[in-house]
Amino acid sequence: MIKLTNISKSFGRNQVLKSINLTVEKGQVVVILGPSGSGKTTLLRCVNYLEKPNDGEIMIGDYSLKCKHAAKKDIHALREKSAMVFQQYNLFKHKTALENVMEGLVIVKKLPREEARARSVALLKKVGLAGKLDAYPSQLSGGQQQRVGIARALALEPEVILFDEPTSALDPELVGEVLAVIRKIAKEGITMIVVTHEMSFARDVANHAVFMDGGIIVEEGPPAELFNRPREERTRQFLKRITPELNYHI
Amino acid sequence: MKIDPSFIWLAFVQLLAVIPTTLMITAVSVTAGFVIGLAAAIVRIYNIPLLSQLASAYVTFIRGTPMLTHLLLIYFSLPVLVDAICAQFGWGFKSSSIPMIGFAFISFSITAGAYMSEVIRSGLLAVSRGQLEAAYSVGMTTPQGLRRIVFPQALAASLPNLSNSVIGMLHGSTLAFTVSVVDINAKAQIVAATNWKFFEAYLAAAAIFWGLTFLIEKLTALLEKRINLYNRGGVA
């Protein structure tokens, strides 16, 4: 279980997160929606401590951290509980697909090389890249790179995988292959928090949807509820803008 | 002016003997300069208080003054300093036992460090912030992420400029003659002093320098090809 309590974050005078509370159950797939600047990416990055919250408490599994007094060692321990899939993939450019997935296993988890290799190969197979083990990121398409990124995150067997707009940098025709992989692993019961603009994906895959705006959670609930019967006016406006109105002329 | 081709060859053969001196000065100054430069670049990029200002001052002063001046400043100050310190602590060491080439090593390392710090800094800045974030996200510590992810990429990015620094130091090493270290250029002068055929001797020196530079260029190209394998793209 992941529990965020009173998470606040400011960049200078600009308060981006205003005392956010969010609970994610084990095995849940949570999508975070919201306009740009709403703080959804910052919130996600706070969970992985790539952004340092000014205040609040982050609990992942059995580990909990008070952000005000976080020492380096605590941050490191918290980071090991989660893994991030980045919008810009951020694969290690000087390492092959296989090495990218192996890196964390060998260096952080201290697995023997052979075991790490076997596990990484299996994961790359799972994301459909068995034939690209020795390819460098520069030799892969965006969709392929992002699938390596997902394999890299999966390899660490974290409590939760965080997806930061995983398809936003992709060509439209490559979005499908990445979403298909995310769908597949969602079915396996891996806890995920996904920041996305893919509404149909959010509707199909998520079992909890969160709408953020102006640094607060405006509304949350089951996706069917949130999409079809939003309680808040702000949510309604957002959904209306992002999903084109059905307009039939017969 | 009549050129004596046979003396070019004669000088050339004699100059070969001092190539190790030139290479030694270059290797030491570049290696030490790399370490100094790396440290200076890191404290500046991470904006470590005090150290960062010190590093900036070091870089601007050294780059703002000629290499020959550094050598002379070291040559005239270091012995006094060493003797004073040794006298203070009662050590038996005398500055006169420092070999002349030692002054060249120290001063040229300081020179190289300043120039190379800028080369390394540009290499580090060329690596996107996302690379270190990705390292964090797989659970690495900052030193692990820097060593395994950022530095190799920064090195690849700064390789062409680093080879420039190496060549610069190779040619700069000729200044060591000022403190009576006999390098290739100095040897040419000595060889010619007997028969005044300076042009021939320096021609031989030029040929050797060009040859060495050519080797460095080839070596860099080879290294670049190996290190930059990942940047080629579109092959798989």
Contacts between the chains, C-beta under 8 A, distances in Angstrom:
chain1	res1	chain2	res2	distance
A	48	B	136	7.4
A	48	B	137	5.6
A	49	B	136	7.6
A	50	B	133	5.3
A	50	B	136	6.2
A	50	B	137	6.9
A	72	B	141	7.9
A	76	B	139	7.2
A	76	B	141	6.1
A	79	B	136	6.1
A	79	B	137	6.9
A	79	B	139	5.5
A	80	B	139	4.5
A	82	B	137	7.8
A	83	B	137	5.9
A	83	B	138	6.8
A	84	B	133	7.6
A	84	B	134	7.6
A	84	B	137	3.9
A	86	B	130	6.3
A	86	B	133	7.3
A	86	B	134	6.7
A	86	B	137	7.8
A	88	B	130	5.6
A	90	B	128	7.8
A	90	B	130	3.9
A	90	B	131	6.4
A	90	B	133	6.4
A	90	B	134	4.0
A	91	B	134	7.2
A	92	B	131	6.7
A	92	B	134	6.6
A	92	B	135	7.7
A	92	B	149	5.5
A	93	B	131	6.9
A	93	B	153	6.0
A	93	B	230	5.9
A	93	B	231	7.6
A	94	B	149	7.9
A	94	B	152	5.2
A	94	B	153	5.3
A	94	B	156	6.9
A	94	B	230	4.8
A	95	B	230	7.5
A	96	B	230	7.9
A	103	B	138	6.3
A	103	B	148	7.3
A	104	B	138	3.4
A	104	B	139	5.9
A	104	B	140	7.5
A	107	B	138	8.0
A	107	B	140	6.3
A	107	B	144	6.1
A	107	B	148	6.5
A	108	B	138	6.1
A	108	B	139	3.9
A	108	B	140	6.0
A	108	B	144	7.8
A	109	B	139	7.6
A	132	B	236	6.5
A	134	B	236	8.0
A	135	B	236	4.0
A	136	B	229	7.2
A	136	B	230	4.1
A	136	B	231	7.9
A	136	B	232	7.8
A	136	B	233	7.6
A	136	B	236	7.7
A	137	B	230	7.4
A	138	B	230	6.2
A	138	B	231	5.9
A	138	B	232	6.7
A	138	B	233	3.7
A	138	B	234	7.5
A	139	B	232	7.6
A	139	B	233	5.7
A	139	B	234	6.2
A	139	B	235	5.5
A	139	B	236	3.8
A	140	B	236	7.0
A	152	B	138	6.6
A	153	B	137	7.7
A	156	B	138	6.2
A	156	B	139	6.7
